[in-house]
Amino acid sequence: MLSWTLVSSQSPTKQIQKTITLLPFEYTQLKTNNGTSCVYYMRNASLSNIAVAVNTGAPDSIKYDNGTLFNGIHTLAPGQQIIVVGDFKGKQLNTINLSAQNVAITTMLFCPGN
């Protein structure tokens, strides 16, 4: 399991954000807790099969680093990852793994201050 560690130079606090792995037809609902500058990460854990995921719940203007809208259907090549940084405005984000084969999708949401 992957994890992210944030160390702030102005504060001795350390936050660890764990990831969630979704098997086919599993889903997650993540609350942003009114976070701004949130980071959402999604990755196809397979090195040989395509993954299909559907995301909903973000404001219509939120886009991944590859230019696709957060809300919608995403086809991820083997090992591909996509990242978005944005203000999710207190929304609940939903991701479902609709991969036809036994492909896991790794997701992570980090909102500073949560």
N, C-alpha and C positions, 0 to 999 in steps of 0.2 A: 504494500500500500504506500502510495506517495504521500508526502506531507509538505506543507509550506511553513516556513518559520519567518516571522517578522521580528526584527530587532531594531528598536528605535534608539537613535543616539541621544535623544533628549529625555528618555525615560528608561528606567531599568526593567520595564515590563516586556514580556515576550509572549506572543500569541502564536499558537500552532493551529493551522487549519487542515483538517483531514479531508481526504477525498471520499467520494461515494462511487462504488462500482455497481453498474446496472447490468444485469444479465438480460437476455431477450425477454421482452414484454414486462419488464419491471420499470417502475417510474419513481421519481422523487419530486417532492414539493418543498422548495426552499424559500424561506422568508428572508427578505433583505433587511428587515427591521429599520426601515427608512434610511438605509445606508446610501451615502453618496460615494462616488469613486470606487464602486464595487468592482471586483474582478471575478469573472465567470470563465471557467475553463472546461473544455470538453475534448476528449481524446478517444480515438478508436484504439483499443488495446490489442487488437489482432494485427499480426504482421502479414497476414495472407488473405483476409476476407474484408469486404466492404461492410461498413456499419451504417445503419439508418436510424436517425433520431428525430424526434419532434420536440420543439421548444415552444412554450406559450407563456404569457404573463408579463412580458416586458413592454415598456412604452414602444410605440411604433418606430421611433427614431433610433433605437439601439441596434448597432451593427457589430458583427464580429470583425476581427482583423482582416479577414479575406473579403470584406465588403457585403456579405450577405446579412439580411435582417436576422435578428435573434429569433423572432417569432417565425416559425415555419418548419419545413422539412429539410433536414440536412443529411447529405450522403457523404460519409467520410471514407477516404481511401485508407488502406492499411497503414496504421501508425500515425495517421494525420491528427493534428490537434488544431483547435481554433480557440481564440481567446477574445473576450470583450471586456472593456473597461467603460463603465458608465454609471449614471445615476438612475437606478431602477425605481426610484420614487415610491418606496414602501410597498412594492408589489410582491406577490408570491410567484416565484418562477417554477415552472413545471417542465420536466424532461422525461420522455418515455423512450425506451430502447425498442425500436421496431425491426431490428435486424432479423433476417430470415434464418441465418445460420447461428451457431453458438458463439456470437461475438459480444464481448463485454465492452461497455462504454464507461470511461472514467469521467466523473464530473467533480467540480469543486467551485464553491462560492465563498468569496472572502469579502466582507464589508468591514473596513476599519472601524473600530469602536464597538463591534458586536460582542 
